């Protein structure tokens, strides 16, 4: 880690702090994260420093540090197990990049659970807690990353007719859903676990006011890729039982697939997420990711049509 980032972090923490160790955290693919161990009054305390070094993302969303700072404040005020904001710099004047410093929370990423049923139940319970938060006048609102008007069937599609149907569904408009506080990137690699329960939810720069179905679909697409459709369905069933709804139109799964995989002008096919590998997931292949994604598209589109017809 560059010395300028060390100096900025220590200045943000105030006098009397000494940096003992800085290590890069595995699993982050969109920005660079460091865990800092700082001695405060003779006692060690851990913090996380985010470097907003993803130039294309910053170009699209130049207010990212301000956005994440506001999300952390709202999550903390609502009693969610989110990192506490320490300081941020939006313009990068002090060290060349926008940066944000937050507390580190206990726990670890666990994507290979022994008790899958309990693990999915806990994922659903935490999602319901997030969605119960009143977003009030939170300044950031949901919008699709993939502009429906610009979407095209990708050349790598094995079943191009499915992608064409999904694009048509996106252009037809999204189902109505009241805006709530959503994480917008809720998936198994963004929660920490301790003693069989979720101890923290991390990675908040995408949080916004929006449909809870976006969080549910995002988590379902990830669970489907990791474990297959049964895990995705069990997560949704647990959420609906714990949160008392909502009725879920499967078309949200198809819309989220488009958002995740067709958001850029030249998108790569679905692949094994490096964060999963960093946290011990083995046995997945890029070919399996595409196969499972297209199978999810087919189920989502067929079930949505059947549900609306019924």
Backbone torsions as a table, in degrees:
resi	resn	phi	psi	omega
1	UNK	NA	135.2	-176.5
2	UNK	-65.5	146.7	-177.1
3	UNK	-59.3	-32.1	-178.8
4	UNK	-62.7	-34.7	178.3
5	UNK	-71.2	-36.9	176.3
6	UNK	-61.2	-47.6	-178.8
7	UNK	-61.4	-43.2	-179.1
8	UNK	-62.7	-44.9	-178.6
9	UNK	-62.2	-44.5	-179.9
10	UNK	-66.4	-37.9	177.1
11	UNK	-64.4	-38.1	179.1
12	UNK	-66.1	-33.1	-179.2
13	UNK	-78.6	-19.8	177.9
14	UNK	94.7	175.5	-176.4
15	UNK	-67.0	157.5	175.9
16	UNK	87.0	9.9	179.6
17	UNK	-111.8	142.6	178.1
18	UNK	-129.6	130.5	179.7
19	UNK	-81.1	120.0	-178.9
20	UNK	-95.6	-35.3	-176.6
21	UNK	-157.2	146.1	174.1
22	UNK	-134.9	124.1	179.4
23	UNK	-134.3	139.2	179.4
24	UNK	-72.5	135.5	-179.1
25	UNK	-86.3	135.6	178.0
26	UNK	-77.3	161.0	170.5
27	UNK	94.9	-11.1	-179.6
28	UNK	-93.4	123.2	-177.7
29	UNK	-111.0	-14.8	-175.5
30	UNK	-97.8	-28.2	175.7
31	UNK	-144.1	174.4	177.7
32	UNK	-100.9	132.1	-179.9
33	UNK	-119.9	139.1	174.4
34	UNK	-124.1	138.7	168.7
35	UNK	-93.2	125.6	179.9
36	UNK	-110.2	126.3	171.8
37	UNK	-99.6	120.3	-173.9
38	UNK	-119.5	138.8	174.8
39	UNK	-92.2	120.2	178.9
40	UNK	-121.1	112.0	-180.0
41	UNK	59.2	35.9	179.0
42	UNK	84.0	-1.8	-179.0
43	UNK	-116.2	138.7	178.8
44	UNK	-78.1	144.2	175.3
45	UNK	-144.8	140.8	-175.7
46	UNK	-103.4	142.4	176.4
47	UNK	-132.8	164.5	176.2
48	UNK	-122.5	130.5	178.1
49	UNK	-110.1	122.6	175.7
50	UNK	-101.6	128.8	173.1
51	UNK	-102.7	118.5	179.2
52	UNK	-83.0	78.1	-174.4
53	UNK	-105.7	16.0	176.9
54	UNK	-93.9	93.9	-172.7
55	UNK	-60.0	-44.1	178.9
56	UNK	-62.1	-39.2	179.3
57	UNK	-65.1	-44.6	178.6
58	UNK	-63.6	-34.8	178.5
59	UNK	-64.2	-38.7	178.8
60	UNK	-75.6	-36.7	-175.9
61	UNK	-132.9	77.5	-176.4
62	UNK	-65.9	-13.9	-179.9
63	UNK	-94.9	20.2	-175.8
64	UNK	-52.4	-48.4	-179.5
65	UNK	-61.5	-41.9	177.5
66	UNK	-63.1	-39.9	179.2
67	UNK	-61.3	-50.8	-178.6
68	UNK	-65.6	-38.8	178.6
69	UNK	-59.5	-44.6	179.4
70	UNK	-64.9	-38.9	179.2
71	UNK	-65.1	-41.7	178.7
72	UNK	-64.5	-39.3	178.1
73	UNK	-63.2	-45.3	-178.7
74	UNK	-66.4	-44.6	179.4
75	UNK	-61.8	-42.6	179.4
76	UNK	-65.7	-42.7	179.5
77	UNK	-63.5	-27.7	-179.9
78	UNK	-86.1	-2.0	178.0
79	UNK	82.9	14.9	176.9
80	UNK	-76.6	150.6	-180.0
81	UNK	-78.8	69.9	-178.8
82	UNK	-112.7	157.1	175.6
83	UNK	-58.8	150.8	176.4
84	UNK	-91.3	131.3	178.5
85	UNK	-68.5	131.7	174.9
86	UNK	-102.7	-53.0	-179.4
87	UNK	-166.3	160.6	173.3
88	UNK	-150.9	158.3	174.5
89	UNK	-131.7	116.9	-171.8
90	UNK	-82.0	-28.0	-172.4
91	UNK	-99.9	-7.4	178.1
92	UNK	71.8	17.5	-176.7
93	UNK	-64.6	-32.6	-174.6
94	UNK	-80.7	-32.5	-174.6
95	UNK	-139.7	15.2	171.9
96	UNK	91.4	-13.9	178.0
97	UNK	-140.1	149.2	168.1
98	UNK	-61.2	142.1	-177.0
99	UNK	-141.3	158.3	176.0
100	UNK	-144.7	134.6	179.1
101	UNK	-113.5	131.5	-179.1
102	UNK	-141.7	165.3	177.8
103	UNK	-72.3	152.1	172.0
104	UNK	-94.2	137.0	-178.3
105	UNK	-108.2	155.8	-177.1
106	UNK	-70.5	158.5	176.6
107	UNK	115.6	176.4	-179.7
108	UNK	-144.2	157.5	173.9
109	UNK	-69.7	133.7	179.3
110	UNK	-133.1	100.8	-179.0
111	UNK	-106.1	1.0	179.1
112	UNK	-124.0	68.8	-172.5
113	UNK	-72.5	148.3	173.1
114	UNK	-76.7	-38.8	178.8
115	UNK	-107.7	88.3	-175.1
116	UNK	-63.8	-37.8	-178.8
117	UNK	-62.3	-48.7	178.9
118	UNK	-66.5	-35.3	179.3
119	UNK	-63.7	-45.5	178.7
120	UNK	-66.5	-37.2	177.9
121	UNK	-61.7	-42.8	179.9
122	UNK	-67.3	-39.0	174.7
123	UNK	-58.4	-42.8	-179.5
124	UNK	-67.8	-40.0	-179.0
125	UNK	-62.8	-42.0	-179.8
126	UNK	-69.2	-37.7	176.6
127	UNK	-60.2	-41.9	178.9
128	UNK	-63.8	-36.7	177.5
129	UNK	-63.6	-43.2	179.4
130	UNK	-61.8	-44.4	-175.6
131	UNK	-73.1	-15.1	177.1
132	UNK	-79.3	-10.3	-178.9
133	UNK	-75.5	132.7	176.5
134	UNK	-75.1	117.0	-178.6
135	UNK	-75.0	-12.4	179.1
136	UNK	52.1	-128.5	-179.4
137	UNK	-98.9	30.9	180.0
138	UNK	-51.8	131.6	-165.4
139	UNK	-76.7	-14.7	-174.9
140	UNK	-106.3	129.8	-178.0
141	UNK	-118.6	153.3	-180.0
142	UNK	-62.7	140.9	167.0
143	UNK	-148.2	149.9	179.4
144	UNK	-70.2	138.2	176.7
145	UNK	-70.9	-33.9	-179.6
146	UNK	-96.3	110.5	-179.7
147	UNK	-68.1	116.0	-177.2
148	UNK	-55.0	-33.6	-177.0
149	UNK	-68.1	-22.0	-175.4
150	UNK	-104.0	-0.3	-174.6
151	UNK	-72.1	145.2	175.0
152	UNK	-141.8	151.1	178.4
153	UNK	-63.0	126.5	-177.9
154	UNK	-70.7	147.4	-178.6
155	UNK	-66.7	-22.5	-179.0
156	UNK	-86.0	-2.0	-178.0
157	UNK	-61.8	131.7	173.7
158	UNK	-80.1	-30.6	179.7
159	UNK	-125.4	76.4	-173.2
160	UNK	-59.0	-26.5	-179.2
161	UNK	-64.4	-31.2	178.2
162	UNK	-67.3	-44.0	179.2
163	UNK	-65.7	-36.1	176.8
164	UNK	-64.7	-41.1	177.6
165	UNK	-64.7	-40.8	179.6
166	UNK	-65.0	-41.2	177.9
167	UNK	-63.2	-40.9	177.0
168	UNK	-62.5	-38.6	178.6
169	UNK	-64.8	-40.1	178.9
170	UNK	-65.0	-38.8	-179.6
171	UNK	-72.7	-22.2	178.3
172	UNK	-75.8	-13.6	178.3
173	UNK	107.4	149.4	-178.2
174	UNK	-86.6	150.3	177.4
175	UNK	-60.0	151.1	177.6
176	UNK	-70.1	138.9	177.8
177	UNK	-158.7	131.1	-178.3
178	UNK	-66.4	143.0	-179.3
179	UNK	-71.3	136.1	175.3
180	UNK	-132.2	177.4	174.4
181	UNK	-79.2	120.9	-179.6
182	UNK	-126.7	152.9	-179.8
183	UNK	-78.0	-36.8	176.8
184	UNK	77.5	-9.2	175.1
185	UNK	-141.3	44.7	-174.6
186	UNK	-83.8	112.2	178.8
187	UNK	-157.3	170.3	-170.2
188	UNK	-60.9	-24.8	-179.8
189	UNK	-83.7	-2.8	178.9
190	UNK	-109.2	18.4	172.6
191	UNK	-127.3	147.1	177.1
192	UNK	-109.6	149.2	-174.5
193	UNK	-123.7	145.6	174.5
194	UNK	-151.7	127.0	178.8
195	UNK	55.1	39.7	174.5
196	UNK	80.0	6.4	179.6
197	UNK	-131.8	157.4	177.4
198	UNK	-72.1	123.8	-179.9
199	UNK	-99.1	-17.8	-178.6
200	UNK	-163.8	151.4	169.4
201	UNK	-117.1	128.4	-174.0
202	UNK	-120.3	174.4	174.1
203	UNK	67.8	74.0	-172.6
204	UNK	-105.0	11.0	-175.0
205	UNK	-69.7	-9.7	179.1
206	UNK	-102.1	-1.0	-175.7
207	UNK	-58.8	145.1	-176.1
208	UNK	-164.4	177.7	169.3
209	UNK	-86.3	125.3	-177.8
210	UNK	-176.0	-177.8	-179.1
211	UNK	-69.0	134.2	177.6
212	UNK	-62.0	-25.4	-179.7
213	UNK	-61.0	-25.3	177.6
214	UNK	-64.7	-45.8	176.1
215	UNK	-63.2	-43.7	-178.6
216	UNK	-63.0	-45.1	-179.5
217	UNK	-66.0	-40.6	-179.3
218	UNK	-61.9	-44.4	178.3
219	UNK	-66.7	-39.3	180.0
220	UNK	-64.2	-41.4	179.0
221	UNK	-61.9	-40.9	178.1
222	UNK	-67.0	-43.9	179.7
223	UNK	-65.1	-38.8	177.4
224	UNK	-62.0	-42.1	179.5
225	UNK	-66.7	-39.2	-178.0
226	UNK	-74.4	-44.8	-167.8
227	UNK	-126.4	-17.3	-175.7
228	UNK	106.8	178.1	-170.8
229	UNK	-67.4	-29.2	-176.7
230	UNK	-63.5	-39.7	179.2
231	UNK	-66.1	-41.3	178.7
232	UNK	-62.5	-40.8	-179.8
233	UNK	-69.9	-37.4	179.4
234	UNK	-66.3	-38.9	176.3
235	UNK	-60.9	-46.6	-179.4
236	UNK	-64.3	-43.2	-179.9
237	UNK	-62.2	-40.9	178.7
238	UNK	-65.2	-41.5	179.2
239	UNK	-62.2	-46.8	-177.8
240	UNK	-63.0	-36.6	177.8
241	UNK	-69.5	-42.5	-176.1
242	UNK	-75.8	-35.9	-176.0
243	UNK	-96.6	-6.5	-177.5
244	UNK	71.8	35.1	-179.9
245	UNK	124.8	-167.0	0.5
246	UNK	-85.0	169.3	166.5
247	UNK	-60.6	137.6	-169.5
248	UNK	-115.0	118.7	174.7
249	UNK	-83.4	117.7	-177.4
250	UNK	-59.3	-13.6	178.7
251	UNK	-60.0	-23.6	177.3
252	UNK	-59.6	-34.6	177.6
253	UNK	-61.1	-44.4	-179.6
254	UNK	-65.4	-41.2	179.6
255	UNK	-64.5	-38.0	179.5
256	UNK	-70.2	-35.6	174.7
257	UNK	-58.1	-43.8	177.7
258	UNK	-62.0	-43.4	-179.6
259	UNK	-63.3	-36.4	-176.1
260	UNK	-79.7	-32.6	-169.7
261	UNK	-116.9	-13.1	-178.7
262	UNK	-122.9	26.1	-175.6
263	UNK	-78.2	-16.7	-178.4
264	UNK	-109.3	168.1	-176.8
265	UNK	-69.4	-30.5	-179.1
266	UNK	-131.9	74.0	-170.1
267	UNK	-77.1	143.2	172.6
268	UNK	-79.1	160.8	176.3
269	UNK	-69.8	163.7	175.2
270	UNK	-52.6	139.7	-177.2
271	UNK	-142.2	168.6	179.0
272	UNK	-72.5	117.4	-177.2
273	UNK	-63.6	128.9	-176.3
274	UNK	-62.0	-30.3	178.6
275	UNK	-62.6	-33.7	176.6
276	UNK	-66.1	-43.7	-179.8
277	UNK	-63.5	-42.2	178.8
278	UNK	-58.1	-28.6	-177.5
279	UNK	-103.9	20.9	166.7
280	UNK	98.8	2.8	179.8
281	UNK	-73.9	132.3	179.9
282	UNK	-132.6	160.6	172.4
283	UNK	91.3	-2.4	177.2
284	UNK	-92.4	152.4	176.8
285	UNK	-130.6	158.5	177.2
286	UNK	-61.6	-37.0	178.9
287	UNK	-62.5	-39.3	178.2
288	UNK	-67.2	-35.4	179.2
289	UNK	-62.3	-43.2	178.3
290	UNK	-67.0	-42.2	179.7
291	UNK	-60.5	-46.7	-179.2
292	UNK	-68.7	-34.8	179.6
293	UNK	-67.1	-43.9	-179.8
294	UNK	-70.1	-32.8	175.1
295	UNK	-65.4	-38.2	176.9
296	UNK	-65.4	-41.8	177.1
297	UNK	-57.2	-46.0	-178.4
298	UNK	-62.1	-47.0	179.6
299	UNK	-61.9	-44.9	-177.0
300	UNK	-61.7	-46.5	-177.7
301	UNK	-68.9	-41.8	-179.9
302	UNK	-67.4	-44.3	-178.6
303	UNK	-69.0	-35.0	178.6
304	UNK	-65.6	-42.7	178.1
305	UNK	-63.7	-43.5	-179.8
306	UNK	-64.2	-39.7	-178.9
307	UNK	-66.8	-40.1	-180.0
308	UNK	-71.0	-34.3	177.7
309	UNK	-68.2	-34.3	-179.9
310	UNK	-76.1	NA	NA
